[in-house]
């Protein structure tokens, strides 16, 4: 199983996932990245604390996947 790190960017604030999670399925990694981003985005968008959430997934130290969720009000 590979170790995946889910780093979070909330506007200009960056949170590094130093612990990571051991997962063996790319689809589980994708689902976890999307649900993590969506959960953070829901709270941040409602509170007005952010309008863009990025989940940067690393496999070990290498980039693996990026999920971007943004809010646009018109």
Protein Blocks (a to p, Z undefined) as FASTA:
>chain_A
ZZddddddehjaccddfkopadfbfklmmmmmmmmmmmmmmmmmmnopacbdcddddehj
acfbdcddddddZZ
